[in-house]
Amino acid sequence: MQTRFLITDKDNISYGTLDYNCTTKEWHIEINPSRTWDDTPLSLAIYIRNNIFSLNDEQSLNWVRDRLMPPNRHGIHQALHDLGLKDYDEYALLQVTNGVSAHDDLFIVEKN
């Protein structure tokens, strides 16, 4: 099973898609090819600057992890409990937090 998320901002600008394969636990980001490095938040602009619009699993997973609290964070078990999660799982955390990060204005929305 695959889940697709839209990478967007408060103005509904499309920055790309984030796919997660629940079977293989692999991530894949496709950056919107109409975006340029100077009109895109840094977390994605660094790839555009290098002419990369399709991120591999490792790059995509790193992008996801940068948007989440780290698994070794002090008080992580309480934070997970407060979010209604039993274990640390990037996919579940992303769904609960919408990938909101203090680093930029991007967030993800699950596409039905």
N, C-alpha and C positions, 0 to 999 in steps of 0.2 A: 504494500500500500504506500502511496506517495501523497504527501501533503504539500501544497503550494501556498506560499505567503507572498504578499506584495510588499515591497519595500517602498515606503512613502513618507510623507511629512504632513504637518498640519494643514498645508495648502493642497493636499492630495496630488502632489507632484510624484510621478512614477520614476523611481530610481532603479527599479529592476524587480527581479523575482528571486525568491529563496525557496528551493525545493528540498524536502527531506524524505528520504526513503526509509520507512519504518522497518523494513526487512533487513536491509544492509547497514542501516544507521549512518548513511552517507548524506552529506549536504552538498548543494550545488547552487551557486549564485550566478545569475545572468544579469549583468548591468545593462540598463536601457541604453542602446547604442546612440540615442540622440543626446545623451548627457555629455557634457564636456568637463574637463578637470576643474575649471574655474567656476562652474555653477553646481557643483556636487560637493556634499560634505566630505571632509578629509578621509573618513574611514573607507570610502569607495573611490575617491578622487585619486588616491595613490595608485590604484590599479589602472584607471583611465589614463593617467599620465604615462604609464608604461604600455599603453595600447592593449590592455587586458580587459576584456568585457565578459569573459566566461571564466569564473574561478573554479579551480579544481576542488576536490573534497577537503584537502588540508587547508587551503586558503579560506574556503567557505566556513569550515569549522572554527578556524581562528577568528574570523569575523564574528561569528555567533558568540564564541566565548568572550570576546572583548565587550560584548553587550550585556553580559550576565555577571552576577556576583561569582567570585572564584570559589571553587569547592573547598579550599582551605581557609576561607574567611573565618575570622573569629565569630562565633555565634551562628555558624551556618545551619546547625540543626534546628535552632529556634526560628531562624528566618524561613527555612523550608516548612516547618510546622505552621508558621503564621500564614504562609501561602497555600497551605493545604496539601503539601507534598510530603511524601514519606522519605524519598531518596533524592539525591542530586541527579538530575537528568536534564541535559541541555534542552531537549525538545519540550519537555513539560514546563520548564522554567520560561522558555521563550513564549509558549502559549499563555502562561499566566501573566507575564510582564509585558507582553507585546514587543519585547526587545528594546524597550525604552532605555536610553543610556544618557548619562550626563555629558558625554562627549559630543553629541550632535542632536539634531532635531528629528532624526529618523526613527521610525518604528515599523513594525510589521503587522500586517492584517492577514488572517487566514482567508484564502480565496476558496469559496465553495464551488 
